[in-house]
Amino acid sequence: MQVKRIFLASSEELKEDRRAFELMLGRINQQWRQKDIVFDLVVWENFIDAMSPKGLQSEYNKTIHECDIFVMLFFTKVGRYTLAEFETAHAEMLAGHRCQRIYTYFKNDFILTASIDDNIKSMLEFKQRLLTLNHHYVTQYRNTEDLQWQFSRQLEMLYGGDEASFDIAENTPQGKIDEVALVLGYRQLHAGSALKEADVERLHSAIQRAGSQVRNAIFNLAYEVRRGNWATDKHLMERTIPVFEALVRADPKWHAAHGQLGYALKDKMFPDWQGAKTCLDRAVELRGERSDEGLYYQFNRALCAIHLDPGYPQTPADAPTRNSILNILKQARRELEDDWEHLVQDPESDDIRIWLQLNGSPRLR
């Protein structure tokens, strides 16, 4: 039996919401035991109200370290202990420890103005703090039923279902197809391990027949994972590749899908320069003159072309290769305008600077 530990943090004002959350997990556990999964909920009321040698907060932090999921509820205030617990969970996630899922739920409800006091500043400051974390988002809930539904869907995406439930037939309803596409896409990007090969094929099949809104949602999920991890977590970033491949297969004329796939192939632990350039070439072709879309296509095409130059980095390029790369660089320079000078000085642009010097430092205007 797999045990998934969930730490639930919130202030005293949301006691009833915590209780509803606990009841929901009790019902889910009854249903999921047949799947050999049980959820163990930890809430602060469960701790013995006594001092440990290092203080009760240290006991909370130790427990967070042992959890798989951290959930935080907040409404009109965020207490200092709840904030400390969130920061502990966030640090655990960044360090790659067991706690790799953080969910923050903001209760969007009416409030009597007479009940507002200085504590509301803590809520506003916390929301501002979340804005600085570009890989984290707040989910709003209206009532306990809404909270229960939203979080149960997250658990379903992470752990639910069996392989047979993801099979799609000719008569599968559109709603089921969309659900399979979302669940498999979410698991590929956010679950503990990437999909098995068979489920990747199911993902491709589901995305092929999914509605445009579902495809856009999956694209946005993959985009955020790629953008947030391309430099810091290559293995996680690479999990976006099957998703973008499925989106390209589903809509061969969607330039953004080609572009994102190109970026992901370029930024792999072991880059696929040819595959990346092919995708970016196609993205530029499909995009046409709308250079404000895919602003960095040309820049990354140039990086790929440089790495495909047989002479680089030892000798200058032959004439056809030199002219081809210069043409791409000139287009990148023109599209990026004033950003070009700043970007070309970035350490990520070392290959461009070296190639230009190796090839006589030609002007790009």
C-alpha angles and dihedrals in degrees: 000000000000114000117205113192119213122193113205117199128183143129125271092261091072096053093125091050090052089050091051090049090052092050090049092055090049090058092045091052091056090053098041101048088089086061090053092244127119128178119222111202121206118195128172093247088066093064119095107252095233135106118265117202090265097033133268093276090062088057090053090050093049090052092050088055088058096048130096097206133030118202124187127189121194138171124159098352145019114215121219092247092050090048091049090051091051092050090049091052091046091051090049090053094049090048091055095242127147096283101077101147122072121177123184118192121192116200107229102200142130119278131192109242091222089065094057115107138156091291089078087074089069090057093049092047091050092051088051089050090054090054089063090058103077092187095056132073136188119234118207124218128189101203141347093278090055091048092050093050095047096048094043087056090053091053090049090052092048103040113357134105134030130251095263091057089063096058114114123207132186091265098044109130117249092240091057092047091052091048093051091049092051095045095047092043091050092048093050091053103034114017124100094266136016121266120276116252092258092053091048086059089049089050091053091048093049095046090048089062100029122114121261093253091055091048090051091050092051091046091053092049092051092043092056093048092049095044094045097047110028093104102030108034113027094173092056092043091053090060088073092065098080089046094053090043089055091049091050091049091048094049112017091182096057103109094191092059091050090047096050091047089052092052091049093050090048094050098047120125084255104027121227096215096175095046091047093050092048090054094046092046088055092045091054091047093051094043093054116178095345092106092163085071110070093009093179099045094102094044092054092042086058092052090051093047091050092053089049091053103111092215098049126144098004105047139018117270122262114257099265093046092045092051093047094051093043090053091054092046091051091052090049090049091050095047096045093046111171093008092063098080092050094045096048090057092056116108088241087065096058091112092055093050093046093047092049092050091046089052099048101274095270120197115256099204 
